[in-house]
């Protein structure tokens, strides 16, 4: 059974069509410090795009720009466009909640609501983004999202237990399930496995591979083996000699790791710097 939900204005059964996210000439500042310089990248529908590069080159800032989190920082500014299927998410007529509902985020550190049950954690995002669901469909939605998050078999008999009692890897999968509950068309992941053990990392990577068939995924990772395993396309960010971050090279993952065009890319993916 697939849950049916409605937002404040229209009914929207099932998942939306796969989306392409297109960043055009993105520049970003924190106060007077420029951290990104004219970054352009097309994140193609139904593919996993990995953002790689040394710490401090703007990858996470770029990721947060993709669902309008950058603007929450008081001193933050940006220029450029982020197009979701050709429509700018920063358009003045576009609601912030609309962008957040279509472009979900999973953070580096799992952040379930610790005293809230596993069940309530999954559906928490619905209320925060103004999505309403029929009461009869809520159980089906929780099961569906926990299955997609790779967690259902482990928690199906304790859905009313606190989410904070789960292991770190389970908490991260719970956060993925929570993000999926609002039916995003794009899922952003900021180093989702950096604090996890190898077994939990493998499960998360398997989950990413399965989700890519129905949601466009963009992942920041410092693990080159992970980028190679989970993504179909990569973008290599670099900030050199105090300059703001920029993309050195982007393309198919096989090409980027096997025969990169730029020597700096070759050096980075082969562990010679960074």
C-alpha positions as CSV (number, residue, x, y, z in Angstrom):
1,X,0.0,0.0,0.0
2,X,1.3,3.5,-0.9
3,X,0.3,6.4,1.2
4,X,-1.6,9.3,-0.3
5,X,-0.9,12.8,1.0
6,X,-2.1,16.3,0.2
7,X,-0.4,19.7,0.7
8,X,-2.2,22.9,1.5
9,X,-3.5,23.4,-2.0
10,X,-3.4,20.3,-4.2
11,X,-3.5,16.5,-4.0
12,X,-0.3,14.7,-5.0
13,X,-0.5,10.9,-4.9
14,X,2.8,9.0,-5.1
15,X,6.2,10.3,-6.0
16,X,6.7,13.3,-8.4
17,X,8.7,12.8,-11.6
18,X,12.5,12.7,-11.4
19,X,14.0,16.2,-11.3
20,X,17.1,17.8,-12.7
21,X,18.8,20.5,-10.5
22,X,20.8,23.1,-12.3
23,X,23.1,25.5,-10.5
24,X,24.2,28.5,-12.7
25,X,27.0,30.8,-11.8
26,X,26.6,30.5,-8.1
27,X,28.8,32.8,-6.0
28,X,28.5,33.0,-2.2
29,X,29.8,35.2,0.6
30,X,29.9,35.1,4.4
31,X,30.1,38.8,5.1
32,X,32.8,40.2,2.9
33,X,34.5,36.8,2.5
34,X,33.8,35.2,-0.8
35,X,33.6,31.4,-0.5
36,X,32.3,30.3,-3.9
37,X,33.1,31.8,-7.3
38,X,30.7,31.3,-10.3
39,X,30.0,27.6,-9.7
40,X,27.8,25.9,-12.4
41,X,26.7,22.3,-12.2
42,X,23.9,20.3,-13.6
43,X,22.8,17.4,-11.3
44,X,20.9,15.1,-13.6
45,X,17.7,13.4,-12.8
46,X,17.9,10.0,-11.3
47,X,21.6,10.0,-10.8
48,X,23.9,10.3,-7.8
49,X,26.2,13.3,-8.0
50,X,29.2,13.3,-5.7
51,X,30.8,16.6,-4.6
52,X,34.5,16.0,-3.8
53,X,37.4,18.1,-2.8
54,X,39.5,19.2,0.3
55,X,38.0,20.7,3.4
56,X,37.2,24.4,3.1
57,X,36.6,24.5,-0.7
58,X,32.9,25.3,-0.4
59,X,31.2,21.9,-1.1
60,X,28.9,22.0,2.0
61,X,28.1,25.7,1.3
62,X,27.1,24.8,-2.2
63,X,25.0,22.0,-1.0
64,X,23.1,24.2,1.4
65,X,22.5,26.8,-1.3
66,X,20.7,24.1,-3.2
67,X,17.8,24.1,-0.8
68,X,18.0,27.7,0.5
69,X,19.7,27.0,3.8
70,X,22.6,29.4,3.1
71,X,20.2,32.3,3.5
72,X,19.6,31.4,7.1
73,X,23.1,32.7,8.0
74,X,22.7,36.4,8.8
75,X,25.8,37.5,7.0
76,X,25.3,35.2,4.0
77,X,24.8,36.4,0.5
78,X,24.7,34.7,-2.9
79,X,24.4,35.4,-6.6
80,X,23.3,33.1,-9.4
81,X,20.4,30.7,-10.0
82,X,19.3,27.3,-8.8
83,X,16.8,25.8,-11.2
84,X,14.6,22.8,-10.4
85,X,13.3,21.7,-13.7
86,X,13.9,25.1,-15.1
87,X,12.3,27.1,-12.3
88,X,14.5,29.2,-10.0
89,X,14.0,28.1,-6.3
90,X,15.1,31.6,-5.3
91,X,12.4,33.3,-7.3
92,X,10.7,36.0,-5.1
93,X,7.3,34.4,-5.7
94,X,8.5,30.9,-4.6
95,X,7.8,29.9,-1.0
96,X,10.7,28.7,1.1
97,X,8.6,25.7,2.3
98,X,8.1,24.7,-1.3
99,X,11.8,24.5,-2.0
100,X,12.4,22.6,1.2
101,X,9.6,20.1,0.4
102,X,11.0,19.3,-3.0
103,X,14.7,19.4,-2.0
104,X,15.4,17.4,1.2
105,X,18.6,17.4,3.3
106,X,20.4,14.7,5.3
107,X,23.2,16.1,7.5
108,X,26.6,14.8,8.5
109,X,25.5,14.2,12.1
110,X,22.2,12.3,12.5
111,X,19.7,14.6,14.0
112,X,16.5,12.7,14.9
113,X,14.3,14.2,17.6
114,X,15.7,12.2,20.5
115,X,12.6,12.0,22.7
116,X,10.2,11.5,19.8
117,X,9.3,8.0,18.8
118,X,10.7,6.4,15.6
119,X,7.2,6.6,14.1
120,X,6.8,10.3,15.0
121,X,10.2,11.1,13.7
122,X,9.3,9.8,10.3
123,X,6.2,12.0,10.0
124,X,7.7,15.0,11.7
125,X,8.7,16.7,8.5
126,X,5.2,16.7,7.1
127,X,4.0,19.2,9.8
128,X,7.1,21.3,9.4
129,X,6.6,21.7,5.6
130,X,2.8,22.1,5.7
131,X,2.1,18.7,4.2
132,X,-1.1,17.0,5.4
133,X,-1.8,13.3,5.2
134,X,-4.9,11.2,5.8
135,X,-4.7,9.5,9.2
136,X,-5.5,6.2,7.5
137,X,-2.4,6.5,5.3
138,X,0.1,7.5,8.0
139,X,1.0,3.9,9.0
140,X,1.6,3.0,5.3
141,X,3.8,6.0,4.8
142,X,5.9,5.2,7.8
143,X,6.4,1.7,6.7
144,X,7.2,2.7,3.1
145,X,9.8,5.3,4.1
146,X,11.5,3.0,6.7
147,X,11.7,0.3,4.0
148,X,13.3,2.8,1.6
149,X,15.6,4.0,4.3
150,X,16.8,0.5,4.9
151,X,15.5,0.4,8.5
152,X,12.1,-1.3,8.6
153,X,13.2,-4.8,9.4
154,X,15.2,-3.6,12.4
155,X,12.5,-1.4,14.0
156,X,9.1,-2.6,12.8
157,X,8.3,-4.1,16.2
158,X,9.4,-1.0,18.2
159,X,8.0,2.0,16.3
160,X,6.9,3.7,19.5
161,X,10.4,3.6,21.0
162,X,12.5,6.8,21.1
163,X,14.5,7.6,18.0
164,X,17.3,8.7,20.1
165,X,17.8,5.1,21.4
166,X,18.9,3.9,18.0
167,X,22.5,3.4,17.0
168,X,24.3,6.1,15.0
169,X,23.8,4.2,11.7
170,X,20.2,3.5,12.5
171,X,19.6,7.2,13.4
172,X,21.1,8.3,10.1
173,X,18.7,5.9,8.2
174,X,15.8,7.2,10.3
175,X,16.8,10.7,9.1
176,X,16.8,9.5,5.5
177,X,13.3,8.0,6.1
178,X,12.1,11.3,7.6
179,X,13.4,13.2,4.6
180,X,11.6,10.8,2.2
181,X,8.3,11.2,3.9
182,X,7.7,14.6,2.3
183,X,8.3,13.1,-1.2
184,X,11.3,15.2,-2.1
185,X,12.4,15.2,-5.8
186,X,16.0,15.8,-4.8
187,X,17.9,14.5,-1.7
188,X,21.0,16.3,-0.5
189,X,23.4,14.4,1.7
190,X,26.3,16.1,3.6
191,X,28.9,13.5,4.5
192,X,26.1,11.1,5.7
193,X,28.6,8.3,6.6
194,X,31.5,10.3,8.1
195,X,30.7,9.3,11.7
196,X,29.5,5.7,11.0
197,X,31.2,2.3,11.2
198,X,32.0,0.3,8.0
199,X,28.9,-1.9,8.4
200,X,26.5,1.1,8.8
201,X,28.3,2.9,5.9
202,X,27.7,-0.1,3.6
203,X,24.0,-0.1,4.5
204,X,23.7,3.6,3.8
205,X,25.5,3.2,0.5
206,X,23.1,0.4,-0.5
207,X,20.2,2.7,0.4
208,X,21.5,5.5,-1.8
209,X,21.8,3.1,-4.7
210,X,18.2,2.0,-4.3
211,X,16.9,5.5,-3.9
212,X,18.6,6.8,-7.0
213,X,15.9,5.2,-9.1
214,X,13.3,7.6,-7.8
215,X,15.0,10.7,-6.4
216,X,18.0,12.8,-7.6
217,X,20.8,12.6,-5.0
218,X,23.7,15.0,-4.4
219,X,26.2,13.8,-1.8
220,X,29.3,15.6,-0.3
221,X,31.9,13.0,0.6
222,X,35.6,13.0,1.5
223,X,35.8,9.3,0.9
224,X,37.1,8.8,-2.6
225,X,36.2,5.1,-2.6
226,X,32.6,6.0,-1.5
227,X,32.3,8.6,-4.3
228,X,33.5,6.0,-6.8
229,X,31.0,3.4,-5.5
230,X,27.8,5.4,-5.1
231,X,27.9,8.1,-7.8
232,X,27.5,8.3,-11.5
233,X,28.9,11.8,-11.8
234,X,31.3,13.9,-9.8
235,X,32.4,17.5,-9.4
236,X,35.8,18.3,-8.0
237,X,35.9,21.5,-5.9
238,X,39.1,23.3,-5.0
239,X,40.1,26.6,-3.3
240,X,43.7,27.5,-4.1
241,X,45.9,30.2,-2.6
242,X,43.2,31.9,-0.7
243,X,40.8,32.1,-3.7
244,X,37.1,31.2,-3.2
245,X,36.1,27.6,-4.1
246,X,35.3,26.7,-7.7
247,X,34.8,23.5,-9.7
248,X,38.0,22.3,-11.4
249,X,36.4,19.5,-13.3
250,X,33.1,17.6,-13.4
251,X,31.8,14.7,-15.4
252,X,31.0,11.0,-15.3
253,X,32.5,9.3,-12.2
254,X,34.4,6.7,-14.3
255,X,36.0,9.4,-16.4
256,X,36.9,11.5,-13.3
257,X,38.6,8.7,-11.6
258,X,40.0,6.8,-14.6
259,X,41.1,9.5,-16.9
260,X,40.6,13.0,-15.5
261,X,41.4,16.0,-17.7
262,X,43.0,18.2,-15.1
263,X,46.1,17.0,-13.3
264,X,44.8,18.5,-10.0
265,X,41.9,16.1,-10.2
266,X,44.2,13.2,-10.8
267,X,46.3,14.2,-7.9
268,X,43.3,14.5,-5.6
269,X,41.4,11.3,-6.5
270,X,44.7,9.4,-6.2
271,X,45.5,10.8,-2.7
272,X,48.4,12.9,-3.6
273,X,47.0,16.0,-1.9
274,X,44.0,17.0,0.2
